[in-house]
Amino acid sequence: MLPDFRVRQRDYLLEIARALTQELDLDKLLARILRISIEMLAGQAGIIALKETSGWRVVAAHGIPAAFLSYLEPLLAEEKAAELNLIELNRMLKDLTYTASMGLLNGVGIPLATHGDVIGVIFIFRSYPDLFSANDKLLLQSFADQAAIAVFNARLYGQVSYEKQRLDALLDSAADGILILNADRTIERCNIAFERMFGRPRAEIQTKAHSEIIRWARRPEGLTLEEAETGGWPLTSNAYLYVEGDLARPEPPNLPIGITYAPLLAADGTLRNVIVTVRDITKFRTAEEIKNTFVSIVSHELKTPVALIKGYVSTLRREDAKWDKNVVRDSLAVIEEEADHLASMIEDLLDASRLQAGGLTPNLSDISIPTLAKRLAERFRTQTEKHTIVVDFPEKFPIILADEDRISQVITNLVSNAIKYSPGGEICISGQVRPEQVIVCVSDHGPGIDPGDIPYVFDRFYRSDKAVRKTKGAGLGLYLAKAIVESHGGRIWVDPHPNSGAYICFSLPRK
């Protein structure tokens, strides 16, 4: 009889050992261990409880009446139960068992321990009064050890799975593109941001060689990965490697990027991975271009009025010449005009700086746009003899809540451009009334705006090639007009009228 028992014990332990490597569901595995334990010890019921920060939790039960289990589970989960050690827990379970079974059941609990830490208990109940022998406890301990290994492996697997999920979330939520290279420089992993940058799904990127994906349209700034490795990187130097240039993508255009390479070395100093961070530097490149454009335009536009003012003043101050009153008056008029132009340009630059610092805040009040337009038209009529300034607004045009000075600035910019770019003819300031908004338009009979320039005319410092050749300006007028209109909750746009002059409109909300 004894040899058969030993054989069954051995077979069960082997079965559990195999299950440890095959069964991923911890609850199913613990339930199997519990059933085998009950059978081998001739028990009637049993539980496996794990110790958690909030208390003890029953994770497997067999042969336990539902009413007793429903009473036991919240009892184990109480805050006081979390502080019980194994001896106290065993005593509590025995007392509960004895009371619930009216003295018919007794039990024994064996700890589930890994690396010296008790992580749970396996408790077996049986109906005959004999005490559990040392052999019974030894047998139960072997099953408990298997259960402890299962719990440890499951928690380790859960932790690894959690870390993987967290890494996946971290990589895919990163705004920068990230590649993980193997030691042979094949791409092991790429995130969503790099997919978008490169324009291909990750299935077409992963497993490819680094040199197949990271191809430069022209010579980049800094050492490429291949050049650095020729010099012994990263084994001779663990410093990060940075290179900047234009990435050649499968579909144009090329993308300006900056790449940082960080080596990941094993404990023995061998290279395991290279972490590649790819940043889209288009905005930085654009900002640099805007800065260069700003310096170029402003230096040129500021020099012109300053040179004229200085020239006229130097001429008038000559002691070897006497100027009649008409020459002096005309010269002072030019000086005044250029000073006004200079002051206007400086004010535009200050407004542009305010916009960058946090936007424009309109000073709202009730204004009549038709009255404002008529006043501005009268002023412009004194500045041009080639143009006819017309104001066309419907009767009972509604009063608008807006910043009068800023709306005046918008209309002034639009009319000034119409005078500047049209050779002559009628310039019309008109208005329309809609249920939720009013619309104001300024039109002229000049050459109009080239369709290719329309998407850019409201950009800061933008001036078309024709404008640069024909007129002065810093390219800030329409940029500021757009900012002012949008600060009022409206919008501004170019209404295309091919070969019939420029037609620019803006809307303002009525409420």
C-alpha positions as CSV (number, residue, x, y, z in Angstrom):
1,M,0.0,0.0,0.0
2,L,2.8,2.4,0.9
3,P,4.6,2.0,-2.4
4,D,1.4,2.8,-4.3
5,F,1.0,6.0,-2.2
6,R,4.6,7.0,-2.8
7,V,4.1,6.4,-6.6
8,R,1.0,8.5,-6.6
9,Q,2.7,11.3,-4.6
10,R,5.6,11.3,-7.1
11,D,3.3,11.3,-10.1
12,Y,1.3,14.2,-8.7
13,L,4.4,16.2,-8.0
14,L,5.6,15.5,-11.5
15,E,2.2,16.5,-12.9
16,I,2.3,19.8,-11.0
17,A,5.9,20.4,-12.1
18,R,4.9,20.0,-15.7
19,A,1.9,22.3,-15.1
20,L,4.1,25.0,-13.8
21,T,5.8,25.3,-17.2
22,Q,2.6,24.9,-19.2
23,E,-0.3,26.5,-17.4
24,L,-0.4,30.3,-17.6
25,D,-3.6,30.7,-15.7
26,L,-2.6,31.0,-12.0
27,D,-6.1,30.3,-10.7
28,K,-6.4,27.1,-12.6
29,L,-3.0,25.9,-11.5
30,L,-3.7,26.7,-7.8
31,A,-7.0,24.9,-8.0
32,R,-5.3,21.8,-9.4
33,I,-2.7,21.9,-6.6
34,L,-5.4,22.3,-4.0
35,R,-7.5,19.3,-5.3
36,I,-4.4,17.1,-5.4
37,S,-3.4,18.1,-1.9
38,I,-6.9,17.3,-0.6
39,E,-6.9,13.9,-2.3
40,M,-3.4,12.9,-1.1
41,L,-4.3,13.9,2.5
42,A,-7.8,12.3,2.5
43,G,-9.3,15.7,3.2
44,Q,-12.8,17.0,2.5
45,A,-12.0,20.6,1.7
46,G,-9.3,23.2,1.5
47,I,-8.4,26.8,0.6
48,I,-5.3,28.6,-0.7
49,A,-5.1,32.2,0.5
50,L,-2.5,34.8,-0.6
51,K,-1.2,37.6,1.6
52,E,-1.6,41.0,0.0
53,T,-1.2,44.6,1.3
54,S,-5.0,44.8,2.0
55,G,-5.2,41.5,3.8
56,W,-5.5,37.8,3.0
57,R,-7.4,36.8,-0.2
58,V,-8.8,33.3,-1.0
59,V,-7.6,32.5,-4.5
60,A,-8.6,28.8,-4.6
61,A,-11.2,26.8,-2.7
62,H,-12.5,23.2,-3.0
63,G,-15.3,21.5,-1.0
64,I,-16.1,24.7,1.0
65,P,-19.8,25.5,1.4
66,A,-20.7,28.8,-0.4
67,A,-22.2,30.2,2.8
68,F,-18.9,29.6,4.8
69,L,-16.8,31.0,1.9
70,S,-18.9,34.1,1.7
71,Y,-18.3,34.6,5.4
72,L,-14.6,33.8,5.3
73,E,-13.6,36.0,2.4
74,P,-14.6,39.4,3.8
75,L,-13.2,38.3,7.2
76,L,-9.8,37.6,5.7
77,A,-9.9,40.9,3.8
78,E,-10.3,43.0,6.9
79,E,-7.6,45.4,7.9
80,K,-6.8,43.4,11.1
81,A,-6.4,40.2,9.2
82,A,-3.6,41.8,7.2
83,E,-1.6,42.0,10.4
84,L,-2.0,38.3,11.2
85,N,1.0,36.0,10.9
86,L,0.7,32.4,9.8
87,I,0.3,30.9,13.3
88,E,-2.5,33.4,14.1
89,L,-4.2,32.8,10.8
90,N,-4.1,29.0,11.3
91,R,-5.5,29.4,14.7
92,M,-8.3,31.6,13.4
93,L,-9.1,29.1,10.6
94,K,-9.2,26.2,13.0
95,D,-11.5,27.9,15.3
96,L,-13.8,28.9,12.5
97,T,-13.7,25.4,11.1
98,Y,-14.4,23.8,14.5
99,T,-17.3,26.2,15.1
100,A,-18.8,26.0,11.7
101,S,-18.6,22.2,11.6
102,M,-19.7,21.7,15.2
103,G,-16.5,20.0,16.0
104,L,-16.6,17.6,13.0
105,L,-13.7,19.1,11.0
106,N,-10.1,19.9,11.9
107,G,-7.4,21.4,9.7
108,V,-3.8,22.2,9.1
109,G,-2.2,25.1,7.3
110,I,1.2,25.2,5.7
111,P,2.9,28.4,4.5
112,L,3.6,29.3,0.9
113,A,7.0,30.8,1.0
114,T,9.6,32.0,-1.6
115,H,13.0,33.4,-0.8
116,G,12.1,33.4,2.9
117,D,9.0,35.5,2.5
118,V,5.5,34.0,3.4
119,I,3.2,34.9,0.5
120,G,0.3,32.7,1.4
121,V,-1.1,29.6,3.0
122,I,-2.6,26.3,1.9
123,F,-5.2,25.0,4.5
124,I,-6.6,21.4,4.3
125,F,-9.7,20.3,6.3
126,R,-10.6,16.7,7.0
127,S,-13.4,15.1,9.0
128,Y,-11.7,12.6,11.2
129,P,-10.2,13.7,14.5
130,D,-6.7,12.2,14.0
131,L,-4.1,14.9,14.0
132,F,-2.1,15.6,10.9
133,S,1.0,13.5,11.1
134,A,4.5,14.8,10.4
135,N,4.4,12.9,7.1
136,D,1.1,14.6,6.2
137,K,2.6,18.0,6.9
138,L,5.7,17.1,4.9
139,L,3.6,16.1,2.0
140,L,1.4,19.2,2.2
141,Q,4.6,21.3,2.4
142,S,5.8,19.8,-0.9
143,F,2.5,20.9,-2.5
144,A,2.7,24.3,-0.8
145,D,6.2,24.7,-2.2
146,Q,4.9,24.0,-5.7
147,A,2.1,26.5,-5.2
148,A,4.5,29.1,-3.9
149,I,6.6,28.6,-7.1
150,A,3.5,29.0,-9.2
151,V,2.5,32.2,-7.4
152,F,6.0,33.6,-7.6
153,N,6.3,32.8,-11.3
154,A,2.8,34.3,-12.0
155,R,3.7,37.5,-10.1
156,L,7.0,37.7,-11.9
157,Y,5.3,37.1,-15.3
158,G,2.7,39.8,-14.3
159,Q,5.4,42.2,-13.4
160,V,7.3,41.5,-16.7
161,S,4.0,41.9,-18.6
162,Y,3.3,45.2,-16.7
163,E,6.8,46.5,-17.4
164,K,6.4,45.6,-21.1
165,Q,3.0,47.3,-21.3
166,R,4.5,50.4,-19.6
167,L,7.4,50.4,-22.0
168,D,5.0,50.0,-24.9
169,A,2.9,52.9,-23.6
170,L,6.0,55.0,-23.0
171,L,7.4,54.4,-26.5
172,D,4.1,54.9,-28.3
173,S,3.2,58.1,-26.3
174,A,6.6,59.7,-27.0
175,A,6.4,62.7,-29.4
176,D,9.9,61.9,-30.7
177,G,10.6,58.9,-32.9
178,I,12.3,56.0,-31.1
179,L,14.2,53.1,-32.6
180,I,15.8,50.2,-30.7
181,L,18.7,48.6,-32.6
182,N,20.2,45.2,-32.0
183,A,24.0,44.8,-31.7
184,D,24.1,44.0,-35.4
185,R,22.3,47.4,-36.1
186,T,19.0,45.8,-37.2
187,I,15.9,47.6,-36.0
188,E,14.3,45.6,-33.2
189,R,11.6,48.1,-32.3
190,C,10.1,51.4,-33.6
191,N,7.4,53.5,-32.1
192,I,4.3,55.2,-33.6
193,A,6.0,58.6,-33.8
194,F,8.7,57.3,-36.1
195,E,6.1,55.5,-38.2
196,R,4.5,58.9,-38.9
197,M,7.8,60.6,-39.5
198,F,9.0,58.0,-41.9
199,G,5.7,57.4,-43.6
200,R,5.7,53.6,-43.5
201,P,4.1,51.1,-41.1
202,R,6.4,49.6,-38.5
203,A,6.1,46.2,-40.1
204,E,8.2,47.6,-43.0
205,I,10.7,49.2,-40.7
206,Q,11.4,46.6,-38.0
207,T,14.0,43.9,-38.8
208,K,15.5,46.2,-41.5
209,A,19.1,47.4,-41.2
210,H,19.6,50.9,-39.7
211,S,21.3,52.0,-42.9
212,E,18.3,51.1,-45.0
213,I,15.9,53.3,-43.0
214,I,18.2,56.2,-41.9
215,R,19.4,57.6,-45.2
216,W,20.5,61.2,-45.5
217,A,19.5,63.4,-48.4
218,R,22.7,65.3,-48.1
219,R,25.8,65.4,-45.9
220,P,24.5,65.8,-42.3
221,E,26.1,67.9,-39.5
222,G,28.0,65.6,-37.2
223,L,29.2,62.0,-37.4
224,T,26.8,59.4,-38.7
225,L,26.4,56.2,-36.8
226,E,28.5,54.3,-39.4
227,E,31.3,56.9,-39.2
228,A,31.3,56.9,-35.4
229,E,31.5,53.1,-35.3
230,T,34.5,53.1,-37.6
231,G,36.3,55.2,-34.9
232,G,35.4,52.6,-32.3
233,W,32.1,54.0,-30.9
234,P,30.6,53.1,-28.5
235,L,33.2,50.8,-27.0
236,T,35.9,53.5,-26.9
237,S,33.5,56.2,-25.8
238,N,30.1,55.8,-24.1
239,A,29.1,59.4,-24.8
240,Y,25.9,60.0,-26.7
241,L,26.2,60.5,-30.5
242,Y,24.2,63.4,-32.1
243,V,23.8,64.0,-35.8
244,E,21.5,66.5,-37.6
245,G,20.3,66.6,-41.2
246,D,17.6,65.8,-43.8
247,L,16.1,62.3,-43.7
248,A,15.4,60.9,-47.1
249,R,11.9,59.4,-46.9
250,P,10.1,57.0,-49.3
251,E,7.7,59.8,-50.2
252,P,9.0,63.4,-50.5
253,P,9.6,65.9,-49.0
254,N,12.7,65.2,-47.0
255,L,12.4,65.7,-43.2
256,P,14.8,67.8,-41.1
257,I,15.7,65.6,-38.1
258,G,18.1,65.4,-35.2
259,I,19.2,62.0,-34.0
260,T,20.7,61.0,-30.7
261,Y,22.3,57.5,-30.4
262,A,22.7,56.1,-26.8
263,P,24.5,52.8,-26.3
264,L,23.2,50.1,-23.9
265,L,26.1,47.9,-22.7
266,A,26.0,44.5,-21.0
267,A,27.8,43.9,-17.7
268,D,30.8,42.6,-19.6
269,G,31.1,45.7,-21.6
270,T,29.7,44.3,-24.9
271,L,27.1,46.2,-26.8
272,R,23.5,44.9,-26.4
273,N,21.4,47.7,-28.0
274,V,21.5,51.2,-29.3
275,I,18.6,53.5,-28.4
276,V,17.9,55.9,-31.2
277,T,15.8,59.1,-30.5
278,V,14.7,60.9,-33.7
279,R,13.4,64.5,-33.3
280,D,11.6,66.5,-36.0
281,I,13.4,69.8,-36.1
282,T,11.3,71.4,-38.8
283,K,10.0,74.1,-36.4
284,F,13.5,74.9,-35.2
285,R,14.7,75.1,-38.9
286,T,11.7,77.3,-39.7
287,A,12.4,79.5,-36.6
288,E,16.0,79.9,-37.8
289,E,14.8,80.9,-41.2
290,I,12.3,83.4,-39.8
291,K,15.0,84.9,-37.7
292,N,17.3,85.3,-40.7
293,T,14.5,86.7,-42.7
294,F,13.6,89.1,-39.9
295,V,17.2,90.4,-39.6
296,S,17.4,90.8,-43.4
297,I,14.1,92.6,-43.9
298,V,14.2,94.8,-40.8
299,S,17.8,95.8,-41.4
300,H,16.9,96.8,-45.0
301,E,13.6,98.4,-44.2
302,L,15.0,100.4,-41.2
303,K,18.0,101.5,-43.2
304,T,15.9,103.1,-46.0
305,P,14.0,105.7,-43.9
306,V,17.0,106.4,-41.7
307,A,19.2,107.0,-44.8
308,L,16.6,109.4,-46.3
309,I,16.2,111.3,-43.0
310,K,20.0,111.6,-42.6
311,G,20.4,112.6,-46.2
312,Y,17.9,115.4,-46.1
313,V,19.0,116.6,-42.7
314,S,22.7,116.7,-43.9
315,T,21.7,118.6,-47.0
316,L,19.6,121.2,-45.1
317,R,22.5,121.7,-42.7
318,R,25.0,122.6,-45.4
319,E,26.5,126.0,-44.6
320,D,27.6,126.6,-48.2
321,A,24.1,126.6,-49.6
322,K,21.0,128.6,-49.1
323,W,17.6,126.9,-49.6
324,D,14.4,128.6,-50.5
325,K,11.4,128.0,-48.4
326,N,9.8,125.5,-50.8
327,V,12.8,123.3,-50.9
328,V,13.0,123.3,-47.1
329,R,9.3,122.6,-46.8
330,D,9.4,119.7,-49.2
331,S,12.5,118.3,-47.5
332,L,10.9,118.5,-44.1
333,A,7.8,116.8,-45.5
334,V,9.9,113.9,-46.7
335,I,11.7,113.7,-43.3
336,E,8.3,113.7,-41.5
337,E,6.9,111.1,-43.9
338,E,9.9,108.8,-43.4
339,A,9.8,109.3,-39.6
340,D,6.2,108.3,-39.6
341,H,7.0,105.3,-41.7
342,L,9.8,104.4,-39.3
343,A,7.5,104.8,-36.3
344,S,4.8,102.7,-37.9
345,M,7.3,99.9,-38.6
346,I,8.6,100.0,-35.1
347,E,5.1,99.8,-33.8
348,D,4.4,96.8,-36.0
349,L,7.5,95.1,-34.7
350,L,6.4,95.7,-31.1
351,D,3.0,94.3,-31.9
352,A,4.6,91.2,-33.4
353,S,6.7,90.8,-30.2
354,R,3.6,91.2,-28.1
355,L,1.9,88.5,-30.1
356,Q,4.8,86.1,-29.5
357,A,4.8,87.0,-25.8
358,G,1.1,86.0,-25.3
359,G,-1.2,87.6,-27.8
360,L,-3.1,90.8,-28.2
361,T,-5.9,91.6,-25.7
362,P,-8.5,93.8,-27.4
363,N,-10.0,96.8,-25.5
364,L,-13.7,96.3,-26.3
365,S,-16.3,99.0,-26.8
366,D,-19.3,99.6,-29.0
367,I,-18.1,100.8,-32.5
368,S,-19.7,101.7,-35.8
369,I,-17.6,100.1,-38.5
370,P,-19.3,102.2,-41.4
371,T,-18.4,105.4,-39.5
372,L,-14.9,104.2,-38.9
373,A,-14.5,103.2,-42.5
374,K,-15.7,106.7,-43.7
375,R,-13.2,108.4,-41.4
376,L,-10.3,106.3,-42.7
377,A,-11.4,106.8,-46.3
378,E,-11.3,110.6,-45.9
379,R,-7.7,110.3,-44.5
380,F,-6.5,108.1,-47.4
381,R,-8.1,110.3,-50.0
382,T,-5.5,113.0,-49.1
383,Q,-2.7,110.5,-49.6
384,T,-3.4,109.4,-53.2
385,E,-4.6,111.1,-56.3
386,K,-4.6,107.9,-58.4
387,H,-7.2,106.1,-56.4
388,T,-10.8,106.6,-55.6
389,I,-11.7,105.4,-52.1
390,V,-15.4,104.2,-51.9
391,V,-17.3,103.1,-48.8
392,D,-20.3,100.8,-49.3
393,F,-22.1,99.6,-46.2
394,P,-25.8,98.6,-46.0
395,E,-28.2,100.8,-43.9
396,K,-28.7,99.8,-40.2
397,F,-25.3,98.1,-40.1
398,P,-25.2,96.7,-36.5
399,I,-23.0,98.2,-33.8
400,I,-20.1,95.8,-33.0
401,L,-18.3,95.2,-29.7
402,A,-14.7,95.5,-30.7
403,D,-11.4,97.4,-30.2
404,E,-11.8,100.5,-32.4
405,D,-8.0,101.2,-32.6
406,R,-7.2,97.6,-33.6
407,I,-10.0,97.4,-36.1
408,S,-8.9,100.7,-37.5
409,Q,-5.4,99.2,-37.8
410,V,-6.8,96.2,-39.8
411,I,-8.7,98.4,-42.3
412,T,-5.7,100.8,-42.5
413,N,-3.4,97.9,-43.4
414,L,-5.8,96.5,-46.0
415,V,-6.4,99.9,-47.7
416,S,-2.6,100.8,-47.5
417,N,-1.9,97.5,-49.4
418,A,-4.5,98.3,-52.0
419,I,-3.0,101.7,-52.6
420,K,0.5,100.2,-52.6
421,Y,-0.1,97.3,-55.0
422,S,-2.8,98.7,-57.4
423,P,-1.7,101.3,-60.0
424,G,-5.0,103.3,-59.7
425,G,-8.7,103.0,-59.9
426,E,-11.3,102.3,-57.2
427,I,-10.7,100.9,-53.8
428,C,-13.8,99.8,-52.0
429,I,-14.4,99.3,-48.3
430,S,-17.6,97.3,-48.1
431,G,-19.7,95.4,-45.5
432,Q,-22.2,92.6,-45.3
433,V,-24.5,91.6,-42.4
434,R,-25.0,87.9,-41.5
435,P,-27.1,86.5,-38.7
436,E,-24.1,85.7,-36.5
437,Q,-21.5,88.0,-37.8
438,V,-20.6,91.0,-40.0
439,I,-18.1,90.9,-42.9
440,V,-15.9,93.7,-44.0
441,C,-14.0,93.6,-47.3
442,V,-11.4,95.8,-49.0
443,S,-11.0,95.4,-52.8
444,D,-9.0,97.0,-55.5
445,H,-8.5,96.8,-59.2
446,G,-4.8,95.9,-59.2
447,P,-3.1,92.7,-60.5
448,G,-4.5,90.8,-57.5
449,I,-2.8,88.2,-55.3
450,D,-1.1,85.3,-57.1
451,P,-2.9,82.0,-56.2
452,G,0.5,80.5,-55.1
453,D,0.9,83.3,-52.5
454,I,-2.6,83.1,-51.0
455,P,-1.7,80.3,-48.4
456,Y,1.2,82.4,-47.1
457,V,0.1,86.1,-47.2
458,F,-0.8,86.1,-43.5
459,D,2.5,84.6,-42.4
460,R,4.9,86.7,-40.5
461,F,7.5,88.5,-42.7
462,Y,6.1,86.9,-45.8
463,R,6.4,89.0,-49.0
464,S,5.9,87.7,-52.5
465,D,8.7,88.1,-55.1
466,K,6.6,90.8,-56.9
467,A,6.1,92.7,-53.6
468,V,9.8,92.6,-52.8
469,R,10.6,94.1,-56.2
470,K,7.9,96.8,-56.3
471,T,7.3,98.1,-52.8
472,K,8.7,98.6,-49.3
473,G,7.5,96.7,-46.3
474,A,8.4,94.2,-43.5
475,G,5.7,91.6,-44.2
476,L,3.9,92.3,-40.9
477,G,0.7,94.1,-42.0
478,L,-1.4,91.1,-42.9
479,Y,0.1,89.0,-40.1
480,L,-1.0,91.6,-37.5
481,A,-4.4,92.0,-39.2
482,K,-5.0,88.3,-38.8
483,A,-3.9,88.3,-35.2
484,I,-6.2,91.2,-34.4
485,V,-9.2,89.7,-36.1
486,E,-8.7,86.3,-34.4
487,S,-8.4,88.0,-31.0
488,H,-11.9,89.3,-31.6
489,G,-13.2,85.8,-32.4
490,G,-13.3,86.4,-36.2
491,R,-11.3,85.3,-39.2
492,I,-9.7,86.8,-42.2
493,W,-9.2,85.4,-45.7
494,V,-8.4,86.2,-49.3
495,D,-11.4,85.9,-51.7
496,P,-9.8,84.9,-55.0
497,H,-10.8,87.1,-57.9
498,P,-8.4,86.2,-60.8
499,N,-7.3,89.2,-62.9
500,S,-9.7,91.6,-61.1
501,G,-7.7,92.8,-58.2
502,A,-7.2,91.8,-54.6
503,Y,-10.2,91.0,-52.4
504,I,-9.5,90.5,-48.7
505,C,-12.3,90.1,-46.1
506,F,-12.6,89.6,-42.4
507,S,-15.5,88.7,-40.2
508,L,-16.4,89.8,-36.6
509,P,-19.0,88.2,-34.4
510,R,-22.1,90.3,-33.8
511,K,-22.4,89.1,-30.1
